[in-house]
Amino acid sequence: MTTTAIKTVYIGVGSNLGDKLNNCLKAIDMINNIDSCRVKERSRFYRTEPVGVVSQDWYVNGVVHIETGLCATDLLRALLAIEADMGRVRRQKWESRIIDLDILLYDNEVLRVKNLTIPHPLMHVRRFVLMPMVQLNPGRVHPVLNKTMSQLLDDLAEEGQGIIELEEI
């Protein structure tokens, strides 16, 4: 694995199979155990309507803020390994999943390589990403769109993107 200077990274965490909240919490613990990664904070979790698909159960989604010395591609490999360890099998796009881990922002970098685009290409049109991002860092500027997370959320229509804050014990 390639290490770099410490980077600030935001990762989307979601699940719509099994014990969704515990799946997310377990994945966050596993992220914190990746060499050169430290979870700094996490958002609250939200029950969210599936976007782009029909006939799926609602998700539990949140965002975690980490600091890492890993390069973006090595971080992606580590996140994919967590997904696989938790039982995720990729058969088709946007299918139900036990866990989904997406790199949303990697410092202020813009990156397009095979299987990885940063910032996440759909984050600015997904309420289930922007609500927790605003909770963690409302003034964070999207490195391509040059708008804050709060501005992006304010610009986003609510229709078809139901989101309910979960009560956590």
N, C-alpha and C positions, 0 to 999 in steps of 0.2 A: 504494500500500500504506500502511496505517495503522501507525505505530509507537507503541509504548507503553513504559512502564518495563520494564526487563529482567525477563523471566519465566523461571522454571525449568520445563522441559517434558520429559516422557518420551514417546518415540515407539517403538511396536512396529515391528519390521522383520522381514519374512518373505518366503520364496520357496519354491515347489515345482516350478519349471520350469527347465530348463537347468542352468547352473552356479550352484546355489543360494547357496553361500557367497559367491562373487564377486559375484553380483547384490546381495546384502545389503551387502557392503563398498563396491561402487560407489555404491549409494544413499546410504550414510552420507557418502561423499565429496561427493556432490551436495548433501546437506543442509548440510554444512559450507560450501558455496559459495553458499548463499542469503544475500542481503544481510540483515544484522541477525541472523544465526544463527551460533552457534559450538557445535560439538560439544565437550562437556566430558569425557565418558567413554562407553564402551560396555560392555555386558555381554559375557560369553563367548557363543558361539553354541551352539544345541542342535538336535539332530535330533528332530523332534516329530511325533507321530501326528496326522493330520488330525482335527479335532473338528467334528461336525455333518454330515459327509459320508462317503461310502464310495467305494471305487475311485479314490482319489487317492494319489499318491506322498506320502511323508512330507515335511514342511517342514524348512527351516532357519529358526530364529527367534532373535531377540535383542531387546534394548532399548537405545536410545541416549538419553543425557541431554544436553539442549542448553540453552543460554541464548539467548533471542531477544527482540528489541524489536518483533517483529510481533504484531499482534492474532491471536487464535486463528483467525478465518476467513481471514485472509491467509496464515497459516502453512498451513492446510489447502489453500488454492489452490496454494501452492508445492509441497506434497507431492504433490498430484494431478498437477501438471505433471511432476514427476520420474517418477512412475509412467508417465505417457503417453510421456515421452521414452525410457523404458526399454522401451517396447513393450506395456505393459499395456492391454488392451481389456476394458472391463466389459460383459459380456453377461448374466450371471446371478450371483446372490448365492452366495458361497463356492465359486466355480469355481477351478480351478487358476490360478496367477498367477506371472508372472515376478518381480513385486515387489508387496509390500503394505506401506503405511506408514500407521499409525494413531496419532493423538494419543491417548495414554493418560491423561496428566495435564497440565494447563496451570496451573502454580502450584497454588493451592488452590481454583481457580475451579470453579464448577458452571455449566454452560452447555448450553442446549438450543435450537438454532436449526436451520433446514433443513439437512439432511445432516451435522450435527455435534452430537454429544452428548459432553460432558466432565463427569466422567471417562468413559472408554470404558465403555459399558453392560455389556460382558461380561468386562471384565478380571479381575474378582474370581472368575470361574468357569473361568478358563483357566490351566492349569499352565504353558503355554508363554509366558505373559506374566508370571506371578507368580515363577517361578524366576529369570529374569533381573532382575526388579525387586528381588527380595530380595538378589541379588548386589550390585546397585548401591546400594540404600538400604533395608535391612530395616526400619528404623524409620519410614519414610515412611507417613503416615496417609492413608487413603482419605478424601477430603473429604465423602463422603456416608455411608459405612458406619462411619466413625470407628474403623476397625481398622487396624493396621499391615500392611504387605505380608507380613511374617512370619506374623502371625496369620491372614491370609486364606489363605496357602499351607498352613498347618497345618490349617485347616478344610476343605480341598479334598480330595475323594476322588481317588485315582490312577487308578481304572479308566477305560479308554478314553482316557487322556491320557498315553500313553507319551512319555518325554523322555529323551534321551541326550546328554550333553555331548560336543561335538565337540572333537577335537584340532586345534588350529590350528597351521599352520606359520609 
